[in-house]
């Protein structure tokens, strides 16, 4: 999840697909990227800014 935090801190708000490409989620295994996004958002480490969009928490 810290990888997601760093990517969003560096690049700002982005679409889910673009974030996934940036962090190489296709190599993570089935369902792991979605779980990581959900968990990070629930913990307040990142925030969901709209439909399919995420941004840094602060």
Secondary structure, 3 states (H helix, E strand, C coil): CHHHHHHHHHHCCEEHHHHHHHHCHHHCCCCHHHHHHHHHHHCCCEEEEECCEEEECC
